[in-house]
Amino acid sequence: MKIETVVHVKSESGLHARPAGVLVKSASQFKAKIELEKNGVRKNAKSIMSLMSLGAVFGDQLTLITEGEDADHAATILKTLFETKFE
Amino acid sequence: MKQVLFGKTCFPGIAIGPAVWFRSTQINLENIKTETPAIEIQKLEIAFQKTESSLKILIESQQSDSKDISISKDILEAHLMMLGDPEWKGQTLEFIQQGKSAAVSLKESSQIFKSMLESLDDEYLKARAHDIEDLSYQVLTHLTGQGLDKLKLTEPCILVAKGLLPSEFLSLDKKKLLGLIFENSSNTSHTAILAKTFEIPCIVGVHNLSDFIFEKNLIIMDALKAQIQTEPSLEAQNLALKELESQKEESKNLEIFISKKSISQDHISFEVASNLSCIDDMKLAIQKGTEGCGLFRSEFLLLDQKSMPSEEEQFQTYKTLVQSLAPSKAVIRLFDIGGDKQLPFLQLPKEENPFLGLRGLRLSLSQPDILLKPQLRALLRSAPYGKLAIMAPMVTTLGEVQDFKMALKTCENELLSEGLLSTPPSYEVGIMVEVPAIALILNDLIPHLNFVSVGTNDLIQYLCATDRMNSTVSHLHDAYHPAVLRFLYLISNELKNSTVWMGLCGELAAQNDYVPLLMAMGFKELSVSPGSLLKTRAKVCGTSVEASQKILQLALKAKSSAELKNLLQN
């Protein structure tokens, strides 16, 4: 199963170390392949370095792509994280 | 990134040059053997595990450390997460599969991720490239076993480090050191004192250095303003070079004081002497026209030693010192160990509060056969070669002074009966005044002493109950606190009209605005690092003691550090 979800970066510092860390930790719990896409560039959401190199800033619109057996669950959880600014 | 950083001045001066990080001992990958991918992968796994456990140990150790816990813990935890990054590791494994060694593969994959972050517009994320560099360095040290060796400077540079141990500093080629920048180190740490000794512009206490200063990037530091510029414009570079020139000119103008005696405007004689840590320091001080040595830190003889130096070895050093400085005085302080200067070969028990523990004379008296006697014997044997003064550190009671003098007498008699001395030597005996308790009973010590020397760094630390190494409170380690001035005044009153002469061997003697106050209180000997010698002498020569006494009376009434500073500046 492959799911594409639109998410928005609402944390003021963008995807800096702390939000990126929270995201990576959460994403790593899933078996699904999880990626984030910005302007056509896709990065592995389980990799902190890749995620930071996405250069996502406050207000950016990203596409969350989850693919695998728990893709659905992953998409729901990660979307919530974006909504709650990773708090 | 272009940035101006601030810290605290340790030794003033301007420097311009490439930054070299101290931790980044060059790891050489050229002679690394490459084995089969399976074995290389195994090596990588082990190095990752080792790095992970050292990071975890470091994280744990942060909890007992009170300062900036959350920040440093966050950083370390981010490092831990980066270490587990599947992409980074995946890329490394891919390179290994292509037939490269684990070390080369790691270095190359790190480079890929570093460049990726460096290409971003976001300054914060750009700075994270340095975290990758840091981390890959840590893994590489475990992979290669390198990186524990001492750093060799290949070109003139500004050395940047979190902190630096005195022994590490001492192993560097000082001729190639244009400047020093430290993240942690407080202004009065021993490395900072060494920087002053070697006259190297030095800024301490700059936060998050590794985010802003990168290996080999050109930087400008103005240590007087405690300011660092990264990626300076051409204009800024030219300005810095110009200022560097005028600085050289100023020190050239001070050169006329090399051959001058330290005599005040109203013809009162003083001695501007030097604080020394080794024979190299002494050579520099003699070139600058030092009037003797007001503090020889004998414990530096013990640094980097696997065992205790013998009486004979000690004797050779003391003899060189006493002989070279004659006819001026050489004040040699007994080993001041303990506190922040631990020695591996002595295996001293770990103390909760080393600064309040077994250090200085306390330690020497507790280990007479290993520490006290060999040193006293070596010192007494050097006495006939010049003008020796023996000084005990960290003295708290009259009883300690008596024990110290008794030990001197015993050693003297031994040497006379062994024939190592032909006649009773002449020398002076004194103590450091650092412990407030001893300052309050100095009057009782007059019959036992020839001199006292106030060690202001430690005295202020004990008086203000402030750890000078702790950057979160080091602002309270303040020589301009009215209590410090009044305490110095009290010391001078304890010794008024006695034959006991007073010296001062803390860095306070290098504070130009404070010098007239010290002169007015009757401190006859001001001992500073060789780099500050001429400045202090110029000040002494330009000061009238009589006029300073009036200023002193006003200064004693100051109610705050700011008020005192303000008074002294006008």
Interface residues (C-beta under 8 A of the other chain):
Chain A: S13 G14 H16 A17 R18 G21 V24 K25 N44 K46 S47 I48 M49 S50 M52 S53 G55 V57
Chain B: D74 E77 A78 M81 M82 D85 P86 E87 W88 F113 M116 L117 L120 D121 D122 Y124 L125 R128 I132
